[in-house]
Amino acid sequence: MTKDEMIECLNSAPKGLRHERLLWAACKIARLTGATEGGAYKMLLVALVEAESEPPDEYLDVLGLTR
């Protein structure tokens, strides 16, 4: 499962507290991938941190950082 798919899973979680949404998404990711819920939670957190540290795609061309 890619990082983008994990973040989409989080975005599809029912509205509520961020922690509850993270737990819901981790449970869903664990069911889909066969990972443990704790492992899926850690992977989701890493994906979120990396996504927050990257500039949005529309700025990559301006910055000369095309993928």
C-alpha positions in Angstrom: 0.0 0.0 0.0 1.4 3.4 -1.0 1.6 6.4 1.3 -1.0 8.2 -0.8 -3.4 5.2 -0.4 -2.8 5.3 3.4 -3.6 9.0 3.5 -6.7 8.4 1.4 -7.8 5.8 3.9 -7.4 8.3 6.7 -9.4 10.9 4.7 -12.2 8.4 4.3 -12.4 7.8 8.1 -15.6 8.9 9.8 -15.4 12.4 11.2 -14.2 12.7 14.8 -11.1 13.3 16.8 -7.8 12.9 14.8 -6.7 10.1 17.1 -9.9 8.1 16.5 -9.6 8.6 12.8 -6.0 7.4 12.9 -7.0 4.3 14.8 -9.9 3.6 12.3 -7.6 4.0 9.3 -4.9 1.8 10.9 -7.4 -0.9 11.5 -8.6 -0.7 7.9 -5.0 -0.7 6.6 -4.1 -3.7 8.8 -7.1 -5.7 7.4 -6.1 -4.9 3.8 -2.4 -5.5 4.1 -2.2 -8.2 6.8 0.0 -6.0 9.0 -0.6 -5.6 12.7 -2.7 -2.6 13.7 0.3 -1.2 15.6 2.5 -1.5 12.5 -0.1 0.0 10.3 -0.5 2.9 12.8 3.2 3.6 12.6 3.3 3.4 8.8 0.4 5.9 8.7 2.1 8.3 11.0 5.3 8.2 8.9 3.2 8.8 5.8 1.5 11.8 7.4 4.8 13.3 8.6 6.4 12.9 5.1 3.3 14.3 3.4 3.3 17.4 5.6 6.9 18.1 5.0 6.6 18.0 1.2 5.4 21.0 -0.7 2.1 20.6 -2.6 2.4 19.2 -6.1 1.5 22.5 -7.7 4.6 24.1 -6.3 7.1 21.4 -7.4 7.4 22.9 -10.9 8.0 26.4 -9.5 10.6 25.1 -7.2 12.2 22.9 -9.9 11.6 19.8 -7.9 9.5 17.8 -10.4 9.1 14.1 -9.5 
